[in-house]
């Protein structure tokens, strides 16, 4: 007997698949269970939802139980992706996170203000990216959990700033990361073998402290030879719009939109999928039944004519609108 699920169910299931935190997943699963019609065709699906709800609740109670506290450094992933801000003391990482998100990390003029990671959600157009303010990367002391924190992130943003020489800061950061078997992918060559790395960009913060345009441009040119570089001032708010776009860009994602036949697409809630995701893979992400029954799709996008019929191997592009047929 078919399940005959209503459109609202698939809308909530989409939110569930995009959710990054346990609490969000639990909320959407319970909402899916409430929406689901009550008949024999949904019995197996209902049992599966209840099983997943129970598993998530068990995970939550296990973390809260005696002797099972969640580590303070563990930042639960949320949004389209997680970007860790790393850099030496007093480069303004906390100020940047405060300027780009709704978070309020401690900000002070003295070094090592940040002792534990603080996260906040950065809005970029119609998606959110999680930024994590990390403890300073300095020679005095590095927390033993610091490497694990960086490995959990999807990308890194290296924050450098005057009055110190940014190039010297870059070399110091790379040396300290190498001791942790981590490395920054530089345009000057491939990363060392056996070292973990992530997509990364450079942020030259506190540009307001470099009033000479020629000096600022010189630093920009030098740093751009290493990684994509963005010059900003968290204090004055300059360069932040371009930085938002760049922070989303290093995640390697594209935004695509779905529509039911004969209906308009919802441009407020895109699917964010890795570059080179096929339309068939998108169908499976939306619902396993769509992937199993997939026949073809129609796509409205910059690389297709409007409503072009495509097969399962078509790779989705930024801004595509997809109509899946089964």
ZADOSE-576603 format. One record per residue (C-alpha): residue in three letters; x, y, z; residue number from 1. Coordinates in steps of 0.001 Angstrom, whole numbers. Each point is the difference from the previous one (the first is absolute). Layout:
% ZADOSE-576603
   rest        px        py        pz    nr
    ALA         X         Y         Z   NUM
...
This chain:
% ZADOSE-576603
   rest        px        py        pz    nr
    UNK         0         0         0     1
    UNK      1530      3391      -987     2
    UNK       818      2542      2694     3
    UNK     -1576      2957     -1897     4
    UNK      1946      2550      2024     5
    UNK     -1146      3656      -223     6
    UNK      2298      2748     -1419     7
    UNK       452      1464      3500     8
    UNK      1726     -3213      1076     9
    UNK      2664       328     -2687    10
    UNK       551      3671       878    11
    UNK       718      -905      3630    12
    UNK      2119     -2990     -1051    13
    UNK      2141      2352     -2101    14
    UNK       594      2150      3099    15
    UNK       866     -3139      1978    16
    UNK      2618     -1089     -2542    17
    UNK      1588      3472        58    18
    UNK       -34       287      3809    19
    UNK      3432      -207      1627    20
    UNK      -875       -71      3716    21
    UNK     -1606     -2851      1926    22
    UNK     -2734      2239      1420    23
    UNK     -1014      1178     -3476    24
    UNK       -63     -3543     -1401    25
    UNK     -2139     -1163      2921    26
    UNK     -2483      2847      -476    27
    UNK      -436      -728     -3715    28
    UNK      -351     -3758       518    29
    UNK     -2798       583      2505    30
    UNK     -1664      2414     -2420    31
    UNK       226     -2588     -2805    32
    UNK     -1615     -2587      2270    33
    UNK     -2865      2387       803    34
    UNK      -624       817     -3691    35
    UNK        89     -3609     -1208    36
    UNK     -3407     -1521      -898    37
    UNK     -1134     -2852      2228    38
    UNK      -617     -3115     -2093    39
    UNK      1675     -3344      -732    40
    UNK      2143      1434     -2799    41
    UNK      1915      2178      2454    42
    UNK       562     -2588      2756    43
    UNK      3610      -808      -957    44
    UNK       907      3642      -522    45
    UNK     -1593       908      3350    46
    UNK      2040     -2675      1754    47
    UNK      3182      1276     -1666    48
    UNK      -718      3570      1138    49
    UNK      -653     -1135      3572    50
    UNK      3259     -1972       -17    51
    UNK      1973      3042     -1184    52
    UNK     -1704      2229      2594    53
    UNK       907     -2464      2748    54
    UNK      3631      -126     -1163    55
    UNK       323      3785        36    56
    UNK     -1580       220      3455    57
    UNK      2397     -2678      1274    58
    UNK      2935      2015     -1394    59
    UNK     -1199      3103      1808    60
    UNK      -498     -1757      3335    61
    UNK      3383     -1732      -310    62
    UNK      1721      3361      -333    63
    UNK     -1780      1366      3063    64
    UNK       515     -3033      2218    65
    UNK      2546      -197      2838    66
    UNK      3535      -425     -1274    67
    UNK     -1111       482     -3627    68
    UNK       160      3791      -352    69
    UNK       521      1415     -3465    70
    UNK      3536      1409      -334    71
    UNK        70      3804       172    72
    UNK      1866       198     -3301    73
    UNK     -2545     -2050     -1962    74
    UNK     -1961      2351     -2265    75
    UNK     -3006     -1757     -1486    76
    UNK      -171       727     -3733    77
    UNK     -2889      2111     -1276    78
    UNK      -951      1753     -3223    79
    UNK      1417      -585     -3472    80
    UNK      3534      -544      1325    81
    UNK      2461       812      2770    82
    UNK      2974      2362      -419    83
    UNK      2604       229      2785    84
    UNK      1782      3339       415    85
    UNK      3627      -546       980    86
    UNK      2907      2352       526    87
    UNK      2501      1537      2431    88
    UNK     -1014      1963      3117    89
    UNK     -1549      3452      -435    90
    UNK      -846      -257     -3696    91
    UNK     -3683       660       670    92
    UNK     -1568     -3427      -577    93
    UNK     -2580       583      2726    94
    UNK      -847      3455     -1354    95
    UNK      -556     -1502     -3449    96
    UNK     -2309     -2715      1317    97
    UNK     -1950      2639      1938    98
    UNK      -251      2236     -3096    99
    UNK     -1099     -2821     -2342   100
    UNK     -2347     -1969      2276   101
    UNK     -2375       317      2932   102
    UNK      2614     -1414      2402   103
    UNK      1683      2017      2736   104
    UNK      3465     -1508       627   105
    UNK      2196      1787      2556   106
    UNK      1912      2849     -1653   107
    UNK      2915      1790      1687   108
    UNK      3261      1787      -833   109
    UNK      2136     -2599      1753   110
    UNK      1012     -3369     -1524   111
    UNK     -1572     -3408       703   112
    UNK     -3456      1379       798   113
    UNK     -1604     -3024     -1690   114
    UNK       567     -3153      2044   115
    UNK     -2778     -2216     -1394   116
    UNK     -1578        75     -3467   117
    UNK     -3035      2211      -600   118
    UNK     -2287      -486     -2985   119
    UNK     -2469      2222     -1789   120
    UNK     -2145      -207     -3124   121
    UNK       922      2278     -2902   122
    UNK     -2809       864     -2399   123
    UNK      1044        -2     -3668   124
    UNK     -2978       818     -2163   125
    UNK     -2383     -2964       519   126
    UNK      2373     -2399      1807   127
    UNK      1803       -52      3340   128
    UNK      3637      -899       589   129
    UNK      1349      -864      3445   130
    UNK      3114      1916      1059   131
    UNK      2095     -1260      2918   132
    UNK      2294      2328      1933   133
    UNK      2922     -2141      1207   134
    UNK      2666       625      2665   135
    UNK      3077      1859     -1302   136
    UNK      2700     -1976     -1743   137
    UNK      3063      1016      2013   138
    UNK      3270     -1452      1193   139
    UNK      -881       293      3699   140
    UNK     -2655     -2703       141   141
    UNK     -2293     -1967     -2328   142
    UNK     -2958     -1876      1440   143
    UNK       322     -3785      -509   144
    UNK     -3433       -90     -1659   145
    UNK       859      2773     -2485   146
    UNK       932     -2292     -2939   147
    UNK     -3241     -1952       345   148
    UNK     -1963      3260       -40   149
    UNK      1592       982     -3328   150
    UNK      -434     -3457     -1529   151
    UNK     -3725       158       710   152
    UNK      -365      3227     -2000   153
    UNK      -845        20     -3710   154
    UNK      2336      2921      -757   155
    UNK      2446      2401      1680   156
    UNK       345      3770       -86   157
    UNK      3438      1253      1094   158
    UNK      -199      3430      1651   159
    UNK      3130      2157       -58   160
    UNK       328      3668       955   161
    UNK      2414      2893       583   162
    UNK      1975      1302      1794   163
    UNK      1848     -3341      -410   164
    UNK      1279      -975     -3450   165
    UNK     -2745     -2201     -1557   166
    UNK      2558     -2060     -1923   167
    UNK      1885      -762      3222   168
    UNK     -3333      -899      1637   169
    UNK      -741     -2351     -2908   170
    UNK      3296     -1854       388   171
    UNK      -450      -233      3788   172
    UNK     -3525     -1427      -394   173
    UNK      1156     -2563     -2537   174
    UNK      2872     -1106      2243   175
    UNK     -2331      -467      2979   176
    UNK     -2569     -1855     -2090   177
    UNK      2726     -2289     -1367   178
    UNK       785     -1082      3571   179
    UNK     -3655     -1112       183   180
    UNK       225     -1784     -3387   181
    UNK     -2234      2624     -1579   182
    UNK       857      2281     -2891   183
    UNK     -1325      2870     -2075   184
    UNK      -380      -649     -3723   185
    UNK      2145      2692     -1581   186
    UNK       -54      1099     -3629   187
    UNK      3781      -447        81   188
    UNK      -144     -3777       176   189
    UNK     -1899     -3105      1128   190
    UNK      -451      -724      3736   191
    UNK      2436     -2296      1752   192
    UNK      -825     -3683      -283   193
    UNK     -1841     -1531      2942   194
    UNK     -1167      3389      1322   195
    UNK     -3675       928       335   196
    UNK     -1210      3116     -1761   197
    UNK     -3216      1781      -932   198
    UNK     -1055      2529     -2629   199
    UNK      1178      3365      1309   200
    UNK       235      3727      -574   201
    UNK      1943      2849      1590   202
    UNK     -1555      2992      1742   203
    UNK      2121      3091       534   204
    UNK     -1920      1647      2843   205
    UNK       460      3435      1621   206
    UNK       580      1653     -3368   207
    UNK      -904      3279      1728   208
    UNK      3430      -173      1691   209
    UNK      1656       236     -3445   210
    UNK     -1076      3458     -1216   211
    UNK      2557       -10     -2829   212
    UNK     -1781     -1506     -3081   213
    UNK      3312     -1047     -1569   214
    UNK      1048     -1924      3100   215
    UNK     -3418     -1687       160   216
    UNK       155      -992     -3669   217
    UNK      3528     -1367       447   218
    UNK     -1164     -2271      2832   219
    UNK     -2987     -1104     -2078   220
    UNK      2224      -957     -2953   221
    UNK      2455     -1910      2198   222
    UNK     -2701     -1965      1811   223
    UNK     -1987      -728     -3176   224
    UNK      2949     -2070     -1241   225
    UNK      -645     -2374      2909   226
    UNK     -3798      -248       193   227
    UNK     -3060      1969     -1162   228
    UNK       248      3155      2136   229
    UNK     -2660      2394      1286   230
    UNK       813      3344      1615   231
    UNK     -2528      1021      2649   232
    UNK      -487      2018      3151   233
    UNK     -2306     -1529      2587   234
    UNK       227      3283      1933   235
    UNK     -1252      2136     -2902   236
    UNK     -2061     -2677     -1772   237
    UNK      1822       346     -3314   238
    UNK       331     -2959     -2374   239
    UNK     -2420     -2196      1951   240
    UNK     -2570      -531     -2782   241
    UNK      2675     -1349     -2339   242
    UNK      1361     -2133      2833   243
    UNK     -3410     -1602       611   244
    UNK      -136     -1130     -3612   245
    UNK      3571     -1325       170   246
    UNK      -637     -1964      3208   247
    UNK     -2941     -1730     -1649   248
    UNK      2043      -516     -3156   249
    UNK      2819     -1963      1643   250
    UNK     -2494     -2638      1147   251
    UNK      -222     -1238     -3598   252
    UNK     -3806        17       -38   253
    UNK     -2634      1050     -2494   254
    UNK     -3561      1068       744   255
    UNK     -2780     -1698     -1940   256
    UNK     -3760       332       233   257
    UNK     -2748     -2537      -548   258
    UNK     -3490       358     -1368   259
    UNK     -2951     -2303      -442   260
    UNK     -1453      -239     -3534   261
    UNK     -2214      2997      -646   262
    UNK      1100      1841      3155   263
    UNK      2489      2764       742   264
    UNK      3365      -645      1657   265
    UNK       686      1145      3555   266
    UNK      3059      2234      -259   267
    UNK       175       533      3758   268
    UNK      1036     -3562       867   269
    UNK      2650     -1359     -2376   270
    UNK      1654     -3382       151   271
    UNK      3739       469       520   272
    UNK      1881     -2835     -1668   273
    UNK      3674      -580      -834   274
    UNK      1262      1123     -3386   275
    UNK      -437     -2751     -2653   276
    UNK     -3046     -1504      1746   277
    UNK     -2228     -1633     -2612   278
    UNK     -3731       507      -305   279
    UNK      -452     -3705       830   280
    UNK      1963       443      3250   281
    UNK     -2188      2995       855   282
    UNK     -3112     -2147      -457   283
    UNK      1373     -2501      2523   284
    UNK       777      2807      2451   285
    UNK     -3577      1247      -169   286
    UNK     -1497     -3455       562   287
    UNK      1242     -3530      -622   288
    UNK     -3206      -774     -1941   289
    UNK       767      2825     -2429   290
    UNK      3447     -1448      -636   291
    UNK     -1399     -3497      -496   292
    UNK     -2780      1098     -2358   293
    UNK      1923      2759     -1796   294
    UNK      -630       178     -3792   295
    UNK      1239      3442     -1025   296
    UNK        25      3627      1094   297
    UNK      -630      3391     -1527   298
    UNK      2415      2792       823   299
    UNK      -237      3772      -241   300
    UNK      3513      1416       231   301
    UNK      2787      2018     -1579   302
    UNK      1528     -3035     -1743   303
    UNK     -3314     -1358     -1333   304
    UNK     -2922      1356     -1958   305
    UNK     -3108       547      2087   306
    UNK     -1534     -3276      1123   307
    UNK      2587     -2116     -1811   308
    UNK      -443     -3739       514   309
    UNK      3152     -1512      1523   310
    UNK      1057     -3507       968   311
    UNK      1333     -1193      3333   312
    UNK      3648       850      -799   313
    UNK      -657      3746      -303   314
    UNK      2191      1911      2496   315
    UNK     -1861      2729      1849   316
    UNK      1107      3621      -353   317
    UNK      -398      2967      2354   318
    UNK     -3576      1298      -169   319
    UNK     -1509     -2928     -1917   320
    UNK     -3716      -618       429   321
    UNK      -785     -3723      -177   322
    UNK     -3256     -1798      -690   323
    UNK       320     -3744       618   324
    UNK     -2207     -2484     -1858   325
    UNK      -632     -3588      1131   326
